[in-house]
Amino acid sequence: MSRAAVLLLGILAGLPATGCRPAPETASAVARQQDFEHRIGADGVLKAARVTPITAPAQIRRRVRIAWLAPDGARVEAGEVVARFDAEEIEERLEEARSDLERNDLERAKSESETRSQMASLEAERRKAELDLDLARRFLKTDDELYSRFEILEDAVDEDLASERSDNARHLEELQRSSSKAGLELLSIDQRKARVDLEQAEEALSALEVRAPHAGILTWARDWSGEMLAVGATAWRGQTLGEIPDLAELQAEVYVLEADAGGVTAGQPAEVVVEAHPERRYAATVVRVDAVARPRVPESPVQYFAATLGLETTDPEVMKPGQRVRASLFLERRDRALVVPRQAVFDEEGGSFVYVLEGGAWRRRAVVLGPASLGLRVIESGIAAGERVALERPGGAPHDADGDGPSPDSAAVVGVLRP
């Protein structure tokens, strides 16, 4: 081989092989049309759509102690006794009311007797004073020819005194009559009060049993700390002790994470699964969503929105209030939507775009986005079904203003489909 040939081969061997390198591989996927749904998960419990409260009887005027309760969650029939109150306190009130009434009767009888005696004495004094006045006037000495001036003056003074005694006796009699009447009226008030207390105690004694208003599953009330009503607790007139749900229609009370609840609104479709029967699914609809997120556990930083789901059907053989359920809430549903994986969509200030494989090279193309699920994004316009899109930025892809990537003739090929 000549020296010139050897030199030429050395030069060619030292040249870079840029134009001959294969393009870097880029992960990709095909845009396709399929049914799309965006669902979020939630969990909660079943509850009745309508409940009948069980309250302490209105006949109980004061607090009473609970002596017995039917088991929580028990199935009860209409008219069945579900609670009893302790009779000891009410019986004490009944005995106290009877004693007050008897004491009032004795005081009234004593007052009436004393009044009669005092009135008889005052009446006798009044009559005597009136008789003295009548005698003084009848035998009043007024003739100055028959009697001395002293005798005439003495009789005049006696008449005045008799008149004053008569007026005073009559006044005392009227005062005593008014005073006795007022005293008897006070006793009558006390008597009426004692009778009312007696009647209320008798009514309360007859209302020591609480009965179920209709058939159903009995659930007792819980306080702010979650403690259930128990034997030994005190109850007030009209206090809600528990409730009996109407088992004909149940709802699901579920809790959605605050981060997932942005698109949850009333009227959206849902699906409910009872944890005890995971093989069965029940269609439902979002009925209500709380306006404020709250923690399910006190002092927990995790917030939830409570949502009520109305079930299309209630299965009495499977469903009971208080059962745990899982739910799927469908925020978006579309038939034959054009979708791509979420990682195929890139965002810049100018909008959203994808990289589409055209003629063996990746080209940037603007797209209009629709709703997204956890893994898919709906494309409203910009690409067609069957086109292949990149799942990552192709290597060396320029960010040109018109949105186009490099052409196949470019010195730097941005990537080709992975075989």
C-alpha positions in Angstrom: 0.0 0.0 0.0 1.3 3.4 -0.9 2.2 6.0 1.7 -0.7 8.2 0.6 -3.3 5.5 1.0 -2.1 4.8 4.5 -2.4 8.5 5.4 -5.9 8.7 4.0 -7.1 5.8 6.1 -5.6 7.3 9.2 -7.5 10.6 8.6 -10.8 8.8 8.0 -10.3 6.7 11.1 -9.8 9.9 13.2 -13.0 11.6 12.0 -15.9 11.8 14.5 -18.8 9.5 13.7 -21.5 12.0 14.6 -23.6 11.6 11.5 -23.5 7.9 11.7 -24.5 7.4 15.4 -27.9 6.0 16.1 -30.4 8.4 17.7 -30.8 8.0 21.5 -33.8 5.8 22.5 -37.0 7.5 23.8 -39.8 5.8 25.7 -43.1 6.3 23.9 -46.8 5.3 23.8 -49.6 5.5 21.2 -52.5 7.9 21.7 -55.7 5.9 21.6 -59.4 6.2 22.1 -61.0 4.4 25.1 -63.5 4.9 27.8 -62.1 7.3 30.4 -63.0 7.7 34.0 -61.5 9.7 36.8 -62.3 8.2 40.1 -61.2 8.8 43.7 -61.5 6.5 46.7 -63.2 7.1 50.0 -64.2 5.0 53.0 -66.9 5.4 55.7 -70.0 3.7 57.1 -73.6 3.0 56.3 -76.3 5.1 58.0 -80.0 5.4 57.6 -81.4 8.2 55.5 -84.2 8.6 58.0 -84.0 8.0 61.7 -86.5 8.2 64.6 -85.0 9.7 67.8 -85.6 8.1 71.1 -86.0 10.7 73.8 -86.5 10.9 77.6 -90.2 11.2 78.3 -91.6 14.7 78.6 -93.3 13.7 81.9 -89.9 13.6 83.6 -89.4 17.1 84.9 -86.1 16.6 86.6 -83.0 14.6 85.8 -83.2 10.8 86.3 -80.7 8.0 86.4 -80.7 5.3 83.7 -81.2 1.9 85.3 -81.3 -0.4 82.2 -80.6 -0.1 78.5 -81.3 -2.6 75.7 -78.0 -3.7 73.9 -76.7 -1.2 71.3 -77.3 -2.6 67.8 -80.1 -4.9 68.9 -83.1 -5.4 66.6 -86.3 -4.2 68.4 -90.0 -4.4 67.6 -92.5 -1.6 67.9 -93.6 -1.0 71.5 -90.7 -3.0 72.9 -89.1 -1.6 76.1 -85.6 -0.2 75.3 -84.8 1.7 78.4 -85.8 2.0 82.1 -85.1 4.8 84.6 -84.3 4.4 88.3 -87.5 4.8 90.3 -85.8 5.6 93.6 -85.4 9.3 93.0 -88.9 9.7 91.6 -90.4 7.8 94.5 -88.6 10.1 96.9 -90.0 13.1 95.0 -93.4 11.5 95.1 -93.2 10.9 98.9 -91.9 14.5 99.4 -94.9 15.9 97.4 -97.3 13.8 99.4 -95.7 15.0 102.7 -95.9 18.7 101.4 -99.6 18.2 100.6 -100.4 16.7 103.9 -98.5 19.4 105.8 -100.3 22.0 103.7 -103.7 20.5 104.6 -102.8 20.5 108.3 -101.6 24.1 108.2 -104.7 25.1 106.3 -107.0 23.4 108.8 -105.0 25.1 111.7 -105.2 28.5 110.0 -108.9 28.2 109.3 -109.5 27.2 113.0 -107.4 30.1 114.3 -109.2 32.4 111.9 -112.6 31.3 113.1 -111.6 31.8 116.7 -110.1 35.2 116.1 -113.0 36.3 114.0 -115.5 35.2 116.7 -113.5 37.1 119.4 -113.3 40.2 117.3 -117.0 40.0 116.4 -117.9 39.7 120.0 -115.8 42.7 120.8 -117.3 44.6 118.0 -120.9 43.8 119.1 -120.0 44.7 122.7 -118.6 48.1 121.5 -121.7 48.7 119.3 -123.9 47.8 122.3 -121.9 50.2 124.6 -122.3 52.9 121.9 -126.0 52.3 121.6 -126.4 52.5 125.4 -124.3 55.6 125.6 -126.3 57.3 123.0 -129.6 56.1 124.4 -128.9 57.4 127.9 -126.9 60.4 126.9 -127.4 63.3 129.4 -128.1 66.5 127.4 -130.6 68.4 129.5 -128.7 71.1 131.4 -131.7 71.8 133.6 -131.7 68.2 135.0 -128.0 67.5 134.9 -125.0 69.3 135.9 -122.5 70.5 133.2 -120.0 68.0 134.5 -122.4 65.1 134.0 -123.3 66.3 130.5 -119.6 66.5 129.6 -118.8 63.1 131.1 -121.6 61.4 129.1 -120.4 63.1 125.9 -116.9 61.8 126.5 -118.2 58.3 127.2 -120.2 58.5 123.9 -117.1 59.5 122.0 -115.1 56.7 123.5 -117.8 54.1 122.8 -117.9 55.3 119.2 -114.1 55.0 118.8 -114.2 51.5 120.4 -116.9 50.5 118.0 -115.0 51.8 114.9 -111.8 50.3 116.1 -113.4 46.9 116.7 -115.0 47.0 113.3 -111.6 47.9 111.7 -109.8 45.2 113.5 -112.3 42.7 112.4 -111.9 43.8 108.7 -108.1 43.6 109.1 -108.2 40.2 110.5 -110.6 39.0 107.8 -108.2 40.3 105.1 -105.1 38.9 106.8 -106.7 35.5 107.2 -107.9 35.5 103.6 -104.3 36.3 102.4 -102.9 33.6 104.6 -105.3 31.1 103.2 -104.6 32.1 99.7 -100.9 31.6 100.3 -101.7 28.2 101.7 -103.8 27.5 98.6 -100.9 28.4 96.4 -98.6 26.0 98.3 -101.3 23.4 98.1 -101.7 23.7 94.3 -97.9 23.5 94.0 -97.8 20.4 96.1 -100.5 18.8 94.0 -98.7 19.7 90.8 -95.5 18.1 92.2 -97.5 15.1 93.2 -99.1 14.7 89.8 -95.7 15.2 88.0 -94.1 12.6 90.2 -96.9 10.2 89.5 -96.6 10.8 85.8 -92.9 10.4 85.9 -93.3 7.2 87.8 -95.6 5.9 85.1 -93.1 6.9 82.4 -90.0 5.1 83.7 -90.0 2.9 80.6 -89.1 4.0 77.1 -90.5 2.0 74.2 -89.5 1.7 70.6 -91.7 3.8 68.3 -91.3 1.3 65.5 -89.2 -1.8 64.5 -85.6 -1.4 63.6 -82.0 -1.5 64.8 -81.4 0.4 68.1 -78.4 2.7 68.4 -77.6 4.7 71.5 -76.3 8.3 71.4 -72.7 9.1 71.9 -71.2 12.2 73.5 -68.5 14.6 72.1 -65.8 12.2 73.1 -67.4 9.2 71.5 -68.6 7.6 74.7 -71.9 5.7 74.3 -74.8 6.3 76.6 -74.6 3.8 79.5 -76.4 2.6 82.6 -75.9 5.0 85.5 -75.9 8.1 83.3 -78.4 10.9 84.0 -81.1 12.0 81.5 -83.2 15.1 81.3 -86.7 15.7 80.0 -86.7 15.5 76.2 -83.0 14.5 75.9 -82.1 12.4 72.9 -81.0 9.0 74.1 -80.6 7.2 70.8 -82.3 6.5 67.6 -83.9 3.8 65.5 -83.0 4.1 61.8 -85.5 3.3 59.0 -83.8 0.3 57.4 -85.7 0.7 54.2 -83.3 3.3 52.9 -79.6 3.5 53.8 -76.9 6.0 52.8 -73.1 5.9 52.9 -71.3 8.5 54.9 -67.8 8.6 53.5 -64.7 10.7 53.9 -62.6 12.0 51.1 -59.0 13.2 51.5 -58.8 17.0 51.2 -56.3 16.7 48.4 -58.6 14.5 46.3 -61.9 16.4 47.0 -61.4 19.4 44.7 -63.8 18.2 42.1 -66.4 16.4 44.2 -69.9 17.9 43.9 -73.4 16.8 44.5 -75.0 14.7 41.7 -71.8 12.8 40.6 -72.1 9.1 40.3 -70.4 6.7 42.7 -70.0 3.1 43.6 -70.2 1.5 47.1 -68.8 -1.8 48.3 -69.6 -3.2 51.7 -66.4 -4.4 53.2 -68.1 -7.6 54.6 -69.3 -8.4 51.1 -66.6 -7.2 48.7 -68.0 -9.2 45.8 -71.1 -6.9 45.5 -71.1 -3.4 44.2 -73.9 -0.8 44.5 -74.5 2.2 42.4 -74.8 5.5 44.3 -74.9 9.3 43.8 -73.2 12.0 45.7 -76.0 13.8 47.7 -74.1 16.2 49.8 -70.5 17.4 50.4 -69.4 19.2 53.6 -68.2 22.8 53.0 -65.3 22.5 55.4 -62.7 19.8 55.8 -62.2 18.3 59.2 -59.8 15.7 60.8 -61.3 12.3 61.5 -59.0 11.9 64.5 -58.7 14.7 67.0 -55.5 16.7 66.6 -54.6 14.9 63.4 -53.2 17.2 60.6 -54.9 15.1 57.9 -58.2 16.7 56.8 -61.2 15.0 55.1 -64.4 16.2 53.5 -67.4 14.2 54.6 -69.7 13.2 51.7 -73.1 11.6 51.8 -73.9 9.0 49.1 -77.4 8.0 48.2 -77.7 4.3 47.3 -79.9 3.4 44.3 -80.9 0.2 46.1 -80.8 -0.9 49.8 -80.0 -4.6 50.3 -81.5 -5.5 53.7 -79.8 -8.9 53.7 -76.3 -7.3 53.3 -76.6 -3.8 54.6 -76.9 -2.6 58.2 -76.2 0.8 59.7 -72.7 1.1 61.0 -71.1 -1.3 58.5 -67.9 -0.1 57.0 -67.9 0.6 53.2 -65.4 1.6 50.5 -66.6 4.0 47.8 -65.4 5.2 44.4 -66.5 8.6 43.3 -66.5 9.3 39.6 -65.4 12.9 39.0 -65.4 12.4 35.2 -66.6 9.8 32.7 -66.2 9.9 28.9 -66.9 7.4 26.2 -64.2 7.0 23.5 -62.0 9.8 24.7 -58.6 10.4 23.2 -56.0 9.7 26.0 -52.3 9.6 26.5 -50.2 8.8 29.6 -49.9 11.9 31.8 -46.1 11.9 31.5 -46.5 12.5 27.7 -47.7 16.0 28.4 -45.3 18.8 29.0 -46.1 22.4 30.2 -44.5 25.7 29.6 -45.7 29.3 29.9 -47.0 29.1 26.4 -49.2 26.2 27.1 -49.1 22.4 27.0 -47.5 20.2 24.3 -46.5 16.7 23.4 -43.7 15.2 21.3 -45.2 13.3 18.3 -43.2 10.9 16.1 -43.2 12.2 12.5 -41.0 10.7 9.8 -38.7 9.1 12.2 -38.2 12.2 14.3 -39.9 13.8 17.3 -41.8 17.0 16.7 -43.2 19.2 19.4 -47.0 19.9 19.0 -49.3 22.0 21.1 -52.4 20.3 22.5 -55.6 21.3 24.3 -56.0 19.3 27.5 -59.1 17.7 29.0 -59.6 16.1 32.4 -56.9 13.8 33.9 -56.9 10.7 36.0 -54.1 9.3 38.1 -52.4 7.9 35.0 -54.1 9.3 31.9 -54.8 12.7 30.4 -57.6 13.4 27.9 -56.5 15.3 24.8 -59.2 17.5 23.3 -57.3 18.5 20.2 -53.8 18.6 18.7 -53.1 15.0 18.0 -55.0 12.0 16.5 -55.6 8.5 17.7 -52.8 6.2 16.6 -50.0 8.8 16.8 -47.0 7.9 18.9 -46.0 10.4 21.6 -42.9 10.5 23.7 -43.1 9.8 27.4 -40.0 11.9 28.1 -38.2 14.8 26.5 -36.3 13.4 23.5 -32.5 13.9 23.9 -31.4 17.3 22.5 -34.9 18.5 21.8 -34.8 22.3 21.1 -37.4 24.6 22.6 -38.2 26.6 19.5 -40.8 29.3 19.6 -43.1 27.9 17.0 -43.5 24.6 18.9 -41.7 22.5 16.2 -39.0 20.1 17.1 -36.0 19.3 14.9 -36.6 18.1 11.4 -35.3 14.7 10.2 -32.6 16.5 8.3 -31.3 18.3 11.4 -27.7 17.5 12.3 -28.9 16.5 15.8 -31.7 13.9 15.7 -33.7 14.1 18.9 -34.6 10.4 19.1 -36.4 7.6 17.5 -38.9 5.0 18.6 -37.5 2.4 20.9 -37.5 -0.9 19.1 
